[in-house]
């Protein structure tokens, strides 16, 4: 019998938080001794003027700065390749700045990886979809400037994408992908639409809940130093971040959705996103995120008429945070037996003072109440999926073994099917 693990790891970017923090990026970059910087963003964020303003202040410190605004919201292997090709052809670059949501920050991570190392995307994409190759060379400084509150991508070591030919959402994970500096300026999130705030906020919440209920780092077999990965299981440090994120969400989430001009609520949401990112970026996430990958990846084929409120474009899509939320109540009903006290503690943090009972339905009830209030769709059926789609979704979920290995109970195909099937209609 193998010895149990006794070591957990913790990593985080440098952090600059607060209103006005984004006005200091030029100075921050000047401390790295860089000469050429590429600012990445998507067309919607570019239209706000934030990326151009950041580029201008970078130039004010004698640093050449260019803006690439071709990032795709909910990126694909094709959109990653387009950004990588642009950066390779217009480089070399000494540093990168990502101004936008998780899609932009994830794209910048991939660009940084593939301009610092040889090969192609599939070399580095997680197994079994890709070859899971580790980068040989160090990456360049990456400054992540989130304009949405949710993904936590500014804190993490992963970038997520759709592989179009395989109709699957997957990712690249390595410690070197973690941004060098996270600049979190709540003022940049004030224009975020209510629908985006709701979906992205559910991503924050599930980051906190999944890392809090993940299997403990002590439940793994002891690893050698070279075997350690960023997601090491729940641990005392990640628990602190997750609990604090849930506490902030309990008082700010609904307010930020329904009253987006509330600066204090926006600031609390930004802080919750950062804290949840610091938690799950080390502990890991599990079943709701594993389910979300095929839910988002297959929507064009199975739900061609669904359009999320508040998101640009005419193509069908289920935003990542929404995809995560759609199976979260049933996932946490299923994981309850692994640690009832943690599930009940989480419900109490999210809905203090409310008596929802003390059984497997307690946390699902809290989540369903919240989702109804902020107008998240009522399960997979509401975004176009039916019973006939469950088997295909199970296949996609079971491909996410990197995430499922963090679940507090072993997940079989039958388990995944039961959770997905019960999530067709949540209330």
C-alpha positions as CSV (number, residue, x, y, z in Angstrom):
1,X,0.0,0.0,0.0
2,X,1.4,3.4,-1.0
3,X,2.1,6.0,1.7
4,X,-0.4,9.0,1.8
5,X,0.6,12.4,0.6
6,X,1.8,14.8,3.2
7,X,2.7,17.8,1.0
8,X,0.5,20.4,-0.7
9,X,1.7,23.2,-2.9
10,X,0.5,26.7,-3.4
11,X,1.2,29.1,-6.2
12,X,-0.2,32.6,-7.1
13,X,0.6,35.5,-9.4
14,X,1.6,38.9,-8.1
15,X,-1.6,40.8,-7.4
16,X,-2.5,44.4,-7.7
17,X,-6.1,45.0,-6.7
18,X,-8.3,48.1,-6.6
19,X,-10.0,50.9,-8.5
20,X,-7.3,52.5,-10.6
21,X,-4.9,49.5,-10.6
22,X,-5.1,49.3,-14.4
23,X,-3.6,52.8,-14.7
24,X,-0.3,51.5,-13.4
25,X,0.5,48.7,-15.9
26,X,3.0,50.8,-17.9
27,X,5.0,51.3,-14.7
28,X,4.7,47.6,-13.7
29,X,6.0,46.5,-17.1
30,X,8.9,48.9,-16.9
31,X,10.1,47.0,-13.9
32,X,10.6,43.9,-16.1
33,X,13.0,45.6,-18.5
34,X,10.9,44.8,-21.5
35,X,11.0,46.7,-24.8
36,X,8.1,45.2,-26.9
37,X,4.7,44.2,-25.5
38,X,1.7,42.7,-27.2
39,X,-1.7,43.6,-25.7
40,X,-4.4,41.0,-26.4
41,X,-8.2,41.6,-26.3
42,X,-11.5,40.8,-28.0
43,X,-13.5,43.1,-30.2
44,X,-16.1,43.9,-27.5
45,X,-13.6,44.9,-24.9
46,X,-11.5,46.7,-27.5
47,X,-14.6,48.9,-28.2
48,X,-14.6,50.1,-24.6
49,X,-11.2,51.7,-25.1
50,X,-9.6,50.0,-22.1
51,X,-7.0,48.1,-24.2
52,X,-6.0,51.2,-26.2
53,X,-5.6,53.1,-22.9
54,X,-3.4,50.4,-21.4
55,X,-1.3,50.4,-24.6
56,X,-0.9,54.2,-24.5
57,X,0.3,54.2,-20.9
58,X,2.8,51.4,-21.7
59,X,4.2,53.5,-24.5
60,X,4.5,56.3,-22.0
61,X,7.3,54.3,-20.4
62,X,9.3,54.0,-23.6
63,X,8.0,50.5,-24.4
64,X,6.6,49.6,-27.8
65,X,3.1,48.3,-27.6
66,X,0.7,46.8,-30.1
67,X,-2.9,45.6,-29.7
68,X,-4.3,42.4,-31.1
69,X,-8.1,42.5,-30.9
70,X,-8.9,39.2,-32.6
71,X,-9.5,37.1,-29.5
72,X,-12.7,35.0,-29.7
73,X,-15.1,34.8,-26.8
74,X,-15.2,31.1,-25.9
75,X,-12.0,30.4,-27.8
76,X,-11.3,27.4,-30.1
77,X,-8.2,25.7,-31.4
78,X,-8.7,27.8,-34.6
79,X,-8.8,31.1,-32.7
80,X,-5.8,30.2,-30.6
81,X,-3.9,29.3,-33.7
82,X,-4.8,32.6,-35.3
83,X,-3.5,34.6,-32.3
84,X,-0.4,32.4,-32.0
85,X,0.4,33.0,-35.7
86,X,-0.1,36.7,-35.4
87,X,2.3,36.8,-32.4
88,X,4.9,34.7,-34.1
89,X,4.8,36.7,-37.3
90,X,4.9,40.1,-35.6
91,X,7.3,39.2,-32.8
92,X,9.5,38.7,-31.0
93,X,7.7,40.0,-27.9
94,X,9.2,40.6,-24.5
95,X,5.9,40.4,-22.6
96,X,2.1,40.1,-23.0
97,X,-0.8,41.9,-21.5
98,X,-4.3,40.3,-21.6
99,X,-7.2,42.8,-21.2
100,X,-10.5,41.0,-21.1
101,X,-12.4,38.0,-19.8
102,X,-11.2,34.5,-19.3
103,X,-11.2,34.0,-23.1
104,X,-8.6,36.7,-23.6
105,X,-6.4,35.7,-20.7
106,X,-6.5,32.0,-21.8
107,X,-5.6,33.0,-25.3
108,X,-2.7,35.1,-24.0
109,X,-1.4,32.1,-22.0
110,X,-1.5,29.9,-25.2
111,X,0.3,32.7,-27.2
112,X,2.9,33.0,-24.5
113,X,3.5,29.2,-24.5
114,X,3.7,28.8,-28.2
115,X,5.9,31.8,-28.9
116,X,8.3,30.7,-26.2
117,X,8.3,27.0,-27.2
118,X,8.2,25.1,-30.4
119,X,5.5,22.7,-31.6
120,X,1.8,23.1,-32.0
121,X,-1.3,23.3,-29.8
122,X,-2.0,19.6,-29.8
123,X,1.4,18.9,-28.4
124,X,0.5,20.7,-25.2
125,X,-3.3,20.0,-24.8
126,X,-4.1,17.8,-21.9
127,X,-4.3,14.0,-22.5
128,X,-6.2,12.1,-23.7
129,X,-7.2,14.8,-26.2
130,X,-3.7,16.0,-26.8
131,X,-0.1,14.9,-26.0
132,X,0.3,16.8,-22.7
133,X,3.8,17.9,-23.5
134,X,5.5,20.1,-20.8
135,X,7.1,23.3,-22.0
136,X,10.9,23.2,-22.1
137,X,11.5,26.9,-22.1
138,X,10.5,29.6,-19.6
139,X,7.6,31.8,-20.7
140,X,7.6,35.6,-20.9
141,X,6.0,37.9,-18.4
142,X,2.2,38.0,-18.7
143,X,0.1,40.6,-17.1
144,X,-3.6,39.6,-16.8
145,X,-6.2,42.4,-16.5
146,X,-9.7,40.8,-16.1
147,X,-12.7,42.9,-17.3
148,X,-15.2,40.3,-16.2
149,X,-15.7,38.9,-12.7
150,X,-15.7,35.2,-12.8
151,X,-13.1,33.1,-14.6
152,X,-10.2,33.5,-12.2
153,X,-8.0,33.0,-15.2
154,X,-5.7,35.7,-13.9
155,X,-4.7,33.3,-11.1
156,X,-4.6,29.9,-12.7
157,X,-2.2,27.6,-14.6
158,X,-4.7,26.5,-17.3
159,X,-6.2,27.8,-20.5
160,X,-9.4,26.4,-21.9
161,X,-10.5,25.9,-25.5
162,X,-12.9,24.1,-27.8
163,X,-11.2,21.6,-30.2
164,X,-13.6,22.0,-33.1
165,X,-12.9,18.7,-35.0
166,X,-13.5,16.6,-31.8
167,X,-16.4,18.7,-30.5
168,X,-14.8,18.8,-27.1
169,X,-13.7,21.5,-24.7
170,X,-10.4,20.8,-23.1
171,X,-7.3,22.7,-21.9
172,X,-3.6,23.1,-21.4
173,X,-2.3,22.9,-17.9
174,X,1.1,23.7,-16.6
175,X,2.5,25.8,-13.8
176,X,4.4,28.1,-16.2
177,X,1.1,29.3,-17.7
178,X,0.2,31.2,-14.5
179,X,0.3,35.0,-15.2
180,X,3.2,36.9,-13.7
181,X,0.9,39.7,-12.4
182,X,-2.8,39.9,-12.0
183,X,-4.1,43.5,-12.2
184,X,-7.7,43.5,-10.9
185,X,-9.5,46.9,-11.3
186,X,-13.2,46.6,-10.4
187,X,-13.9,49.8,-12.4
188,X,-13.3,47.8,-15.6
189,X,-16.3,45.5,-14.8
190,X,-18.9,48.2,-14.3
191,X,-20.2,47.9,-17.9
192,X,-20.6,44.1,-17.7
193,X,-24.2,43.2,-18.6
194,X,-26.5,41.5,-16.1
195,X,-26.5,38.2,-18.0
196,X,-22.7,38.1,-18.2
197,X,-22.5,39.0,-14.5
198,X,-24.8,36.1,-13.6
199,X,-23.0,33.5,-15.7
200,X,-19.5,34.6,-14.7
201,X,-20.6,34.9,-11.1
202,X,-21.7,31.3,-11.1
203,X,-18.2,30.4,-12.3
204,X,-16.8,32.2,-9.3
205,X,-19.2,30.3,-7.0
206,X,-18.5,26.9,-8.5
207,X,-14.7,27.6,-8.4
208,X,-15.1,28.1,-4.6
209,X,-17.5,25.2,-4.1
210,X,-15.6,22.7,-6.2
211,X,-12.2,23.4,-4.6
212,X,-13.8,23.4,-1.1
213,X,-15.4,20.0,-1.7
214,X,-12.5,18.5,-3.7
215,X,-10.8,15.4,-2.4
216,X,-8.2,16.3,0.2
217,X,-4.5,16.5,-0.7
218,X,-3.9,13.8,1.9
219,X,-6.2,11.3,0.0
220,X,-3.6,11.0,-2.8
221,X,-0.7,8.7,-2.9
222,X,2.6,10.4,-2.0
223,X,4.2,12.0,-5.1
224,X,7.8,12.5,-6.1
225,X,8.8,16.2,-6.7
226,X,8.6,15.9,-10.5
227,X,5.1,14.4,-10.3
228,X,3.5,17.4,-8.5
229,X,0.8,19.2,-10.5
230,X,-0.9,22.6,-9.7
231,X,-4.2,20.9,-8.7
232,X,-3.2,19.1,-5.5
233,X,-6.6,18.8,-3.8
234,X,-8.3,20.8,-1.0
235,X,-5.9,22.0,1.6
236,X,-5.9,24.5,4.5
237,X,-4.8,27.5,2.2
238,X,-7.3,26.9,-0.6
239,X,-10.1,26.4,2.0
240,X,-9.5,29.9,3.4
241,X,-9.8,31.5,0.0
242,X,-12.9,29.5,-1.0
243,X,-14.7,30.3,2.3
244,X,-13.9,34.0,2.0
245,X,-15.1,34.0,-1.7
246,X,-18.4,32.4,-0.7
247,X,-18.9,35.0,2.1
248,X,-18.4,37.9,-0.3
249,X,-20.7,36.3,-2.9
250,X,-23.5,35.9,-0.3
251,X,-23.8,39.7,0.1
252,X,-22.8,40.9,-3.4
253,X,-23.8,38.5,-6.1
254,X,-27.5,39.3,-6.5
255,X,-26.9,43.0,-6.0
256,X,-24.2,43.0,-8.8
257,X,-26.6,41.3,-11.2
258,X,-29.7,43.4,-10.5
259,X,-28.0,46.7,-9.8
260,X,-24.9,46.7,-11.9
261,X,-24.1,50.3,-11.1
262,X,-23.4,49.4,-7.5
263,X,-19.7,50.0,-7.3
264,X,-19.3,48.3,-3.9
265,X,-21.0,45.1,-5.1
266,X,-18.8,45.1,-8.2
267,X,-15.7,45.5,-6.1
268,X,-16.8,42.6,-3.8
269,X,-17.5,40.4,-6.9
270,X,-14.0,41.2,-8.3
271,X,-12.4,40.3,-5.0
272,X,-14.5,37.1,-4.7
273,X,-13.4,36.1,-8.2
274,X,-9.7,36.7,-7.3
275,X,-10.0,34.8,-4.0
276,X,-11.9,31.8,-5.6
277,X,-9.2,31.8,-8.3
278,X,-6.5,31.6,-5.7
279,X,-8.3,28.7,-4.1
280,X,-9.2,26.5,-7.1
281,X,-6.0,27.4,-8.9
282,X,-4.3,25.2,-6.3
283,X,-6.9,22.7,-5.1
284,X,-8.7,22.1,-8.4
285,X,-12.2,21.8,-9.6
286,X,-14.2,18.7,-10.4
287,X,-17.6,17.5,-11.6
288,X,-19.5,20.7,-12.6
289,X,-16.5,21.8,-14.6
290,X,-16.0,18.4,-16.2
291,X,-19.6,18.4,-17.3
292,X,-19.3,22.0,-18.6
293,X,-16.8,21.2,-21.2
294,X,-19.0,19.0,-23.4
295,X,-22.1,21.1,-22.6
296,X,-20.4,24.1,-24.1
297,X,-18.5,22.2,-26.8
298,X,-21.6,20.5,-28.3
299,X,-24.1,23.3,-28.2
300,X,-23.7,24.3,-31.9
301,X,-24.8,20.8,-32.9
302,X,-27.5,20.0,-30.4
303,X,-28.8,23.4,-29.4
304,X,-28.5,25.7,-32.4
305,X,-31.2,28.1,-31.3
306,X,-29.9,29.0,-27.9
307,X,-28.5,32.6,-27.4
308,X,-27.4,33.7,-23.9
309,X,-28.7,37.1,-22.8
310,X,-26.0,39.8,-22.7
311,X,-23.4,38.1,-24.9
312,X,-22.4,39.4,-28.3
313,X,-22.6,37.6,-31.6
314,X,-25.2,35.5,-33.4
315,X,-23.7,32.0,-32.9
316,X,-25.2,29.6,-30.4
317,X,-23.2,29.2,-27.3
318,X,-23.5,28.3,-23.6
319,X,-21.1,30.6,-21.7
320,X,-18.6,28.7,-19.6
321,X,-20.0,29.9,-16.2
322,X,-23.5,29.0,-17.3
323,X,-22.4,25.6,-18.5
324,X,-20.8,24.9,-15.1
325,X,-23.9,26.0,-13.2
326,X,-26.4,23.9,-15.1
327,X,-25.3,20.7,-13.4
328,X,-23.9,22.1,-10.1
329,X,-27.0,21.5,-7.9
330,X,-27.2,17.8,-8.9
331,X,-23.4,17.4,-8.8
332,X,-23.3,18.6,-5.2
333,X,-26.3,16.5,-4.3
334,X,-24.2,13.5,-5.5
335,X,-21.0,14.5,-3.7
336,X,-22.7,15.3,-0.4
337,X,-21.9,11.9,1.2
338,X,-18.2,12.5,0.8
339,X,-18.2,15.4,3.3
340,X,-21.6,16.4,4.6
341,X,-20.1,19.0,6.9
342,X,-18.4,20.9,4.1
343,X,-21.5,21.0,1.9
344,X,-23.6,22.3,4.8
345,X,-20.9,24.8,5.8
346,X,-20.9,26.1,2.2
347,X,-24.7,26.4,2.2
348,X,-24.5,28.4,5.4
349,X,-21.9,30.7,4.0
350,X,-23.9,31.4,0.8
351,X,-27.3,31.8,2.6
352,X,-26.5,32.8,6.2
353,X,-29.5,32.8,8.5
354,X,-31.6,30.6,6.2
355,X,-32.8,27.2,7.4
356,X,-32.7,24.9,4.4
357,X,-32.3,21.6,6.3
358,X,-29.3,19.5,6.9
359,X,-29.3,16.9,4.2
360,X,-28.1,16.3,0.6
361,X,-30.7,18.7,-0.7
362,X,-29.5,21.7,1.3
363,X,-26.8,23.1,-0.9
364,X,-28.7,22.2,-4.2
365,X,-31.6,24.2,-2.8
366,X,-29.4,27.2,-2.0
367,X,-27.9,27.1,-5.5
368,X,-31.3,26.7,-7.3
369,X,-32.8,29.6,-5.3
370,X,-29.9,31.8,-6.5
371,X,-30.0,30.6,-10.1
372,X,-33.7,31.3,-10.3
373,X,-33.2,34.8,-8.9
374,X,-30.4,35.7,-11.3
375,X,-32.1,34.1,-14.3
376,X,-29.8,31.2,-15.0
377,X,-31.6,28.7,-17.3
378,X,-33.5,25.9,-15.6
379,X,-31.2,23.1,-16.5
380,X,-29.8,21.5,-19.6
381,X,-33.3,21.3,-21.2
382,X,-33.6,25.1,-21.1
383,X,-30.5,25.5,-23.4
384,X,-31.6,22.8,-25.9
385,X,-30.4,19.5,-24.6
386,X,-32.6,16.4,-24.2
387,X,-32.5,12.9,-22.9
388,X,-31.1,11.7,-26.2
389,X,-28.0,13.9,-25.7
390,X,-27.0,12.6,-22.3
391,X,-24.9,9.7,-23.6
392,X,-22.8,12.0,-25.8
393,X,-22.4,14.4,-22.9
394,X,-21.2,11.6,-20.7
395,X,-18.5,10.7,-23.2
396,X,-17.3,14.3,-23.1
397,X,-17.4,14.4,-19.3
398,X,-15.4,11.2,-18.9
399,X,-12.6,12.7,-21.1
400,X,-12.0,15.3,-18.4
401,X,-10.0,12.9,-16.2
402,X,-7.7,15.7,-15.0
403,X,-10.8,17.3,-13.4
404,X,-12.6,14.1,-12.4
405,X,-9.6,12.9,-10.5
406,X,-10.1,15.8,-8.1
407,X,-13.7,14.7,-7.3
408,X,-14.3,13.6,-3.7
409,X,-15.8,10.3,-5.0
410,X,-14.8,8.2,-8.0
411,X,-17.0,9.1,-10.9
412,X,-18.2,6.3,-13.3
413,X,-20.1,6.7,-16.6
414,X,-23.3,5.7,-14.8
415,X,-22.7,8.4,-12.2
416,X,-22.1,11.1,-14.8
417,X,-25.2,10.0,-16.7
418,X,-27.3,10.2,-13.5
419,X,-26.1,13.7,-12.7
420,X,-26.5,15.0,-16.3
421,X,-29.9,13.3,-16.6
422,X,-31.2,14.8,-13.4
423,X,-29.9,18.2,-14.6
424,X,-32.2,18.4,-17.6
425,X,-34.7,20.2,-15.4
426,X,-33.6,21.5,-12.1
427,X,-36.8,23.0,-10.6
